[in-house]
Amino acid sequence: MTPTVPPFRLLPGAAGSPVLLHVPHSSRTVPRDVRAGILLGDAELERELDHITDAHTAEIAERAAALAGVRPWRFVNRLSRLVVDPERFPDEREEMTAAGMGAVYTRTTHRGELRPADTDPEPLLARYFRPYARAMTEAVAGRLAATGRAVVIDVHSYPAAPLPYELHGTGPRPPVCLGTDAFHTPPELTEAARAAFAGCGETGLDSPFAGTYVPLEFYGRDARVSALMVEIRRDTYMTEPGGPAGPGLDRLAAALAALVDTV
């Protein structure tokens, strides 16, 4: 990746739309200097990217935006989560740090060594994590200023079978998992999502992944910011791991567009 290409991108929607589709984990791109700090060989790294990347979620969001009656805004991470994971807490609040997968990962999906355990995360946090967080904060603030509210819909995917890194992998794995937050996810948003994705199979709540992303400036403070995580089981729309998308992608994009139009 060249310096002229930003590591993330805000794609404008309609001026009156409060909705921001957030796509944090769809990219496989690892800049060369960051790659140098990763211990995996090239083939091992490609396999790890197959497992850790939420493949085709940027395309799902793009198609949903085109289908929606009022075009939502989109914030898309253009770097792999192996660079930094922008959805992690950068401090002791992050439970995944215990698994070596805090904001800067040191372990792989199969609990192997990704980076040395004593890796200093600060250079990557300063270069990538904090600018991303600032930009997302500004994007949400822009929707608040324009419409008086913001609705962050976090677009993710997850594997059909649990991977060893998962802390809560023994629970249900429905075709669509909705991650909620007690403060930022009102019941009507959850119900709207259940209705929109009804044609895509069963929807479940907070299993195997829970919670949703809200920039820390608003987190737990500003009820005008509502948020929901949409976790799509990968076998419903693609060949696992890391394979091509199938016909399920169009159905999911239409469902996401229906949710956008409802909220």
C-alpha positions in Angstrom: 0.0 0.0 0.0 1.4 3.4 -1.0 1.3 6.4 1.4 -1.1 8.2 -1.0 -3.8 5.5 -0.3 -5.5 6.2 3.1 -5.9 3.2 5.4 -9.6 3.8 5.7 -12.3 5.5 3.7 -15.5 7.4 4.4 -17.9 6.9 1.5 -20.7 9.6 1.6 -24.3 8.7 1.6 -27.4 10.9 1.5 -27.2 14.1 3.4 -30.2 13.2 5.4 -29.2 9.6 6.3 -28.3 8.9 9.9 -27.0 5.5 9.0 -23.3 4.6 9.0 -22.3 1.1 7.7 -19.1 0.3 9.4 -16.9 -2.4 7.7 -13.8 -2.9 9.9 -12.5 -6.4 9.0 -13.0 -7.0 5.2 -9.5 -6.2 4.0 -6.5 -8.6 3.5 -4.0 -5.7 3.0 -0.9 -5.7 5.2 1.6 -2.9 4.5 5.1 -4.1 3.8 6.7 -2.6 6.9 4.0 -4.1 9.1 4.4 -7.5 7.4 8.1 -7.4 8.5 7.0 -7.7 12.1 4.8 -10.8 11.5 6.5 -14.1 12.2 4.4 -16.2 9.8 5.7 -17.4 6.4 3.9 -16.2 3.3 1.7 -19.3 2.9 0.9 -19.3 6.6 0.0 -15.6 6.5 -2.4 -16.2 3.6 -4.1 -19.0 5.5 -4.4 -16.8 8.6 -6.0 -14.1 6.5 -8.4 -16.7 5.1 -9.6 -17.3 8.7 -9.5 -13.8 10.2 -10.8 -11.7 7.4 -14.6 -11.0 7.1 -14.4 -11.7 3.4 -16.8 -9.9 1.1 -18.4 -7.8 3.8 -17.4 -4.6 2.1 -19.2 -5.8 -1.0 -22.3 -6.6 1.0 -22.3 -3.1 2.4 -21.6 -1.6 -1.0 -24.5 -3.4 -2.6 -26.8 -2.6 0.3 -26.0 1.1 0.0 -26.9 1.0 -3.7 -30.2 -0.8 -3.0 -31.3 1.4 -0.1 -34.0 4.0 -0.7 -31.9 6.5 1.2 -28.2 5.8 0.7 -26.3 5.2 3.9 -22.8 6.4 4.6 -20.0 3.8 4.8 -16.8 3.7 6.7 -14.5 1.0 5.4 -11.2 -0.2 6.8 -8.8 -0.7 3.9 -6.2 -2.6 6.0 -6.3 -6.1 7.6 -7.2 -6.4 11.2 -3.7 -8.0 11.5 -2.4 -4.5 11.3 -4.6 -3.2 14.1 -8.1 -4.2 15.1 -10.0 -0.9 15.3 -12.9 -2.4 17.2 -10.9 -3.5 20.3 -10.5 -1.4 23.4 -6.9 -0.1 23.4 -6.6 -0.7 27.2 -7.4 -3.1 30.0 -11.1 -3.2 29.2 -10.4 -5.5 26.2 -11.0 -9.1 27.1 -9.4 -10.4 24.0 -6.0 -9.2 25.2 -5.8 -12.3 27.3 -5.9 -14.3 24.1 -3.2 -12.2 22.5 -5.7 -10.5 20.3 -6.2 -7.0 21.7 -5.9 -4.0 19.4 -2.5 -5.3 18.2 -2.6 -9.1 17.8 0.3 -11.3 18.9 -1.5 -14.6 18.5 -3.2 -16.2 15.5 -6.8 -17.7 15.2 -5.3 -21.0 16.1 -3.3 -19.6 19.1 0.0 -19.7 17.3 2.6 -16.9 17.4 1.8 -14.0 15.1 4.2 -11.4 16.6 6.6 -11.7 19.6 4.7 -11.6 22.8 6.7 -8.6 24.0 5.8 -6.5 20.9 5.3 -2.9 21.8 1.8 -2.0 20.4 2.3 1.7 20.6 3.8 2.4 17.2 0.9 0.6 15.4 -1.6 2.2 17.8 -0.2 5.7 17.0 0.0 5.1 13.3 -3.2 3.3 12.6 -5.5 2.8 15.5 -5.9 6.3 16.8 -6.3 8.0 13.4 -9.0 5.4 12.6 -10.8 6.1 15.9 -10.7 9.9 15.3 -12.0 9.5 11.8 -14.9 7.3 13.0 -15.7 9.7 15.7 -15.8 12.5 13.2 -18.0 10.4 10.9 -20.5 9.8 13.7 -20.4 13.4 14.8 -21.2 14.4 11.2 -24.4 12.3 11.2 -25.4 13.8 14.5 -24.9 17.3 13.3 -26.8 16.6 10.0 -29.7 14.5 11.4 -29.7 14.7 15.1 -28.9 11.0 15.5 -26.5 8.4 14.3 -27.1 4.7 13.6 -23.9 2.6 13.4 -24.5 -0.8 11.7 -21.3 -2.9 12.2 -21.0 -5.4 9.3 -19.1 -8.6 10.1 -18.9 -12.3 9.3 -17.8 -15.3 11.2 -16.9 -19.0 10.5 -19.5 -21.8 10.6 -17.2 -23.8 13.0 -15.6 -22.1 16.0 -11.9 -21.2 15.8 -9.6 -21.8 18.8 -9.2 -18.1 19.6 -12.9 -17.6 20.3 -13.6 -17.0 24.0 -17.3 -17.8 23.6 -17.3 -20.3 20.8 -19.5 -22.9 22.4 -22.8 -21.1 22.1 -25.3 -21.0 19.2 -24.0 -20.0 15.7 -27.1 -18.8 13.8 -27.0 -17.7 10.2 -27.2 -14.1 11.5 -26.0 -13.0 14.9 -27.0 -9.6 16.2 -24.5 -8.0 18.6 -26.1 -5.6 21.0 -25.2 -3.0 23.7 -27.4 -2.3 26.7 -27.0 1.5 26.2 -26.7 1.9 22.5 -29.0 -0.8 21.0 -32.7 0.1 21.5 -35.1 -2.8 21.2 -36.7 -1.4 18.1 -33.3 -1.5 16.3 -32.9 -5.2 17.2 -36.4 -6.0 16.1 -35.9 -4.1 12.8 -32.9 -6.3 12.1 -34.7 -9.5 13.0 -37.4 -8.6 10.5 -35.0 -7.5 7.8 -32.9 -10.7 8.0 -35.9 -13.1 8.5 -35.4 -14.4 4.9 -31.8 -15.3 5.6 -32.4 -17.9 8.3 -32.5 -17.8 12.0 -31.2 -14.7 13.8 -29.7 -14.9 17.3 -28.5 -12.4 19.9 -24.9 -12.0 21.1 -23.7 -15.5 20.3 -21.0 -16.3 19.4 -20.1 -12.7 19.3 -21.6 -9.9 21.5 -21.5 -6.1 21.6 -21.2 -3.5 18.9 -18.9 -0.7 18.0 -19.4 2.9 19.2 -16.5 5.4 19.2 -15.3 6.0 22.7 -16.2 9.7 22.7 -19.9 8.6 22.6 -19.7 5.2 24.2 -22.1 5.0 27.2 -22.6 8.7 27.1 -24.7 9.8 24.1 -28.0 7.9 23.5 -28.4 9.7 20.2 -25.9 7.2 18.9 -27.5 3.8 18.4 -25.6 0.8 17.2 -25.9 -2.9 16.2 -23.5 -5.5 15.1 -24.5 -7.8 12.2 -22.5 -11.0 12.2 -23.2 -13.2 9.2 -22.2 -16.8 9.2 -19.9 -17.3 6.3 -21.2 -20.5 4.9 -24.5 -18.7 4.1 -22.8 -16.6 1.4 -19.2 -17.9 0.6 -16.9 -20.8 0.4 -14.9 -21.2 3.6 -12.2 -20.3 4.4 -11.4 -17.3 2.3 -13.1 -18.5 -0.9 -15.4 -16.8 -3.4 -18.8 -15.4 -2.6 -22.0 -17.2 -3.7 -25.6 -16.3 -4.4 -26.3 -15.8 -0.7 -24.5 -12.5 -0.9 -27.2 -10.8 -2.9 -29.9 -11.9 -0.4 -27.9 -10.6 2.5 -27.2 -7.3 0.8 -31.0 -6.9 0.1 -31.7 -7.7 3.8 -29.1 -5.1 5.0 -30.6 -2.5 2.7 -34.1 -3.3 4.1 -32.7 -2.7 7.6 -31.1 0.6 6.5 -34.4 1.8 5.1 -36.3 0.8 8.3 -34.0 2.7 10.7 
